[in-house]
Each structure stands twice: as C-alpha cells, then as structure tokens.
C-alpha cells in the first residue's frame, strides 16, 4: 500500500473533528463515563467520591454515579 503524501495528511482548513456524542446518557455511569459527562477526568470523579461531595454505588464490580447526582454537583459548582 503506498504511503500518503504529507500534503494529503494535513487536516482540511475549516474542518473540525466533532466530539463523540452519546445519544442518551445512562441513569448510572461508571467513573470513566461520568468523567466524560461533565468533561472532567477519572481522577476528579474518584476524588469527589472519596471526599464525600459525590455519592457512588456499587453495581456488580463497578462503582457507579447517578446522573442526577452529577447534575446536582454541576449546578453547585456553577453557583460557587
């Protein structure tokens, strides 16, 4: 298979790569999905749970966070 020339490998001017969109967020999310939901990192979610600012429940082997709790946390963070 031939290699592409560098000029073809450059991004097209004005074209943006869209962020992945999840059509409907689940009611309970693991830490990684919750981090994507509020645009934070896994470690931020984990630290919020450990500090008691966010509640988590164990479903099977995974720790999950409620979407309602994430929305409430987001509103509290906006108000501060």
Secondary structure, 3 states (H helix, E strand, C coil): CCCCCHHHHCCCCCCCCCCCCCCCCCCEEEHHHHHHHCCCCHHHHHHHHHHCCCCEEEECCEEEEEHHHHHHHHHHHHHC
